[in-house]
Amino acid sequence: MSAATSPSERRVSARIGAISESATLAVDAKAKALKAAGRPVIGFGAGEPDFPTPGYIVDAAVEACRNPKYHRYTPAGGLPELKAAIAEKTLRDSGYQVDASQILVTNGGKQAIYEAFAAILDPGDEVIVPAPYWTTYPESIRLAGGVPVEVVADETTGYRVSVEQLEAARTDRTKVVLFVSPSNPTGAVYSEADAKAIGEWAVEHGLWVLTDEIYEHLVYGTAKFTSLPALVPALRDKCIVVNGVAKTYAMTGWRVGWLIGPKDVVKAATNLQSHATSNVSNVAQIAALAAVSGNLDAVAEMRTAFDRRRQTIVRMLNEIDGVLCPEPEGAFYAYPSVKALLGKEIRGKRPATSVELAALILDEAEVAVVPGEAFGTPGYLRLSYALGDEDLVEGVSRLQKLLGEAKD
């Protein structure tokens, strides 16, 4: 669209027209379309557990469907019983005591993230975003009128940023710092000492922190999840926690997330939601209630499988010349550097970017991966290991064969 296009001629607003499609969902959709067409594509794109939602959660939803109480509108901010259960779950899992009035139940984590930024950002406010970042963060910041400021970490630090890097990015327009541990797309987990240092730095400079805890229960080895507002109590009046049932309970399609924050911010975000979507589906909320009120046996089973797959995928990727993959400590993603392969000849082509390399991999090996450009760091690939063991080994074996042909 020409810059000279007048507002009356513009069919899509500049604000919405500037939004990029979710790269991860796009890769997953393309992989599924190719599989439907009969091609044996193995997809490493989607960030969702390959396990079914536990039966007791499904049963609770079925029962809710039959209850006329849940056939009607309910409070926009969430069912009171679910908010109370989320408060109890937060204390149990994070050691962070909150009141139900500090909780807003949302249509998945994405809505929670957008509404959090919309509630606290004014036009031009800056948000420090460690990169590699999940694709939705900068788009949500821009939609809320803010300006994402990227701070890049690479494989040499395990994709973890330092306080010194954050301080170098801080300006008089900085209002928020984003903190994600465990991380999507890298699987990085911050130590308690490093997390505390970041929290104390934010308090020192009067900054807000938005912390995404969606992968809290998916940590491996000696790594430990730490909740920032529990670790740094002085931060609580300027901290928003985003979470949900999607990853812990294999409920990505149920679309239930939440945000926790100061009461005035939660009230403002609830007002926004009351006009945007009203209440989250009551059936999904009752399913979430069963999830957060129950035990963590299901996630323990998933974590064991993910840990096994994590070790396999890292070992196999690091066997490929030109690929360097740090061991992720959380979530279910591997984020290898492929910079040493760019520009090399592979089956008659010389991919110059990780976008081109990912396209070549899909065409030649029938393996779907997400290029690092989607996460703010060209020269990398993201592979989700939330898929069956056999498919994982077969998919990475195809990568080994294809990328092993690279030559100068």
Disulfide bonds with the S-S distance in Angstrom:
none
